[in-house]
Amino acid sequence: MLEFQDVRRSFTVRGGVFGHAQGEVHAVAGVSLVVRRGETLGLVGESGCGKSTLGRMAVGLLAPTSGRVLFEGQALPAPGARGETGARGRLQMVFQDPFSSLNPRMRIGAAVGEPLLAERLSRREREERVNAMLARVGLAPEHARRYPHEFSGGQRQRVAIARALVTRPDLVVCDEAVSALDASIQAQVLNLLRDAQETFGLAYLFISHDLGVVGHMSDRVAVMYLGRILELAPRAALFREPAHPYTRALLAAAPALRAAARRSAPALSGEPPSPFAPPEGCAFHPRCPEAMPRCRTAPAPALLEIAPERRVACHLF
């Protein structure tokens, strides 16, 4: 359904009084991925690895610097392009902070129904769709007359999910959609997302730093580090037998996830390298307990298939 073909995205960082360019950040550095119809592809990694940038490119909010993002074989329209709503209506996004993604001056009913304006429905049809979607996410019709500040964080995230689903999309990007919620509310929102997937046949690109949440939601998992995919595997295989040293270290650091992984892999040390000046060779080698001389001098390893449905970018393989 959605395909990234060697996608790269760089940002020019400016500073000083006159805003001179100070360098480039390579947020995404050559990612090729496929999201299949009806599946959930989990995308995990530490903060700053490029997950959110990839998610924004998936729905057309950002254009890649190079490479292509295809939806059902067609390139996504450029951000800001007018007169093209077909693909955009079928791609939606749920952001991490529901309060900042909702207009504080707009009532909830108007916010949820705004995407339907592109479908040219009557006012009554829009209201019926909005009320039905609010009910599906556990809110009452009278909530449509309230403002975002009148809701709790969990309720606001339900509103954001209702707005994403009201156009009946085919794919939803969830960017840390439950990371700011309490554990009990997280479970409710995750179950809501899974129910919506079963009802509407949705595909999800599920972005999170929480491996427990990803393990609960995903069919396949992609592990990202400093703009690159280091491992891609079915969920069960990745959690049972992680191949890349970085994946093993992430599992070892996850609380109450896998005792065996915590015993067999050392915890990560240090901070990720600066994206301004990524290290030569494999970007993970300064923190890798299994780094070899080749990891420092050879080009970054490609993502190669080591078993059916399993790909790893590591010189160990």
Disulfide bonds with the S-S distance in Angstrom:
none
